[in-house]
Amino acid sequence: MLNNIGPMGLILIAVVVLVLFGRGKISSVMGEVGKGITSFKKGMNEEIENAKAESEETDKDKA
């Protein structure tokens, strides 16, 4: 279904979105999306560090 959208179709969609929401709303939404992605990455890194710490504790207990 979306395989047939060409460059002109994407430009048309972008113009319609810009007209409907305006520049200010789009920029604020994109800012919130960026904050969400940053928060997600931070949470993933914390979980990886916690898993490594637990693994090291388990290895020490076995030794």
C-alpha positions in Angstrom: 0.0 0.0 0.0 2.7 2.5 1.0 5.1 1.1 -1.6 3.7 3.4 -4.3 4.3 6.7 -2.5 6.9 8.7 -4.5 8.7 11.9 -3.7 5.8 14.1 -4.8 3.4 12.1 -2.5 5.7 12.6 0.5 5.9 16.3 -0.3 2.1 16.6 -0.5 1.8 14.7 2.8 4.3 17.1 4.5 2.5 20.1 3.2 -0.9 18.9 4.5 0.6 18.1 7.9 2.2 21.5 8.0 -1.1 23.2 7.1 -3.1 21.2 9.7 -0.7 21.5 12.6 1.4 24.5 11.9 5.2 24.9 12.5 5.0 25.6 16.2 3.0 22.5 17.0 5.1 20.2 14.9 8.4 21.5 16.4 7.0 21.0 19.9 5.9 17.5 19.1 9.3 16.6 17.6 11.0 18.0 20.7 8.9 15.7 22.9 9.7 12.8 20.6 13.4 13.6 21.0 13.1 13.7 24.8 11.3 10.4 24.8 14.0 8.8 22.7 16.7 10.1 24.9 14.9 8.9 28.0 14.4 5.5 26.5 18.1 5.2 25.6 19.1 6.3 29.1 16.8 3.6 30.6 18.2 0.9 28.4 21.8 1.9 29.3 20.9 1.7 33.0 19.3 -1.7 32.6 22.5 -3.0 30.8 24.6 -1.6 33.6 22.4 -3.3 36.3 22.5 -6.6 34.4 26.3 -6.4 34.3 26.5 -5.6 38.0 24.2 -8.5 38.8 26.3 -10.8 36.6 29.5 -9.8 38.3 28.0 -10.4 41.8 26.8 -13.8 40.7 30.2 -14.7 39.4 31.8 -13.6 42.7 29.3 -15.6 44.7 30.1 -18.8 42.7 33.9 -18.3 43.2 
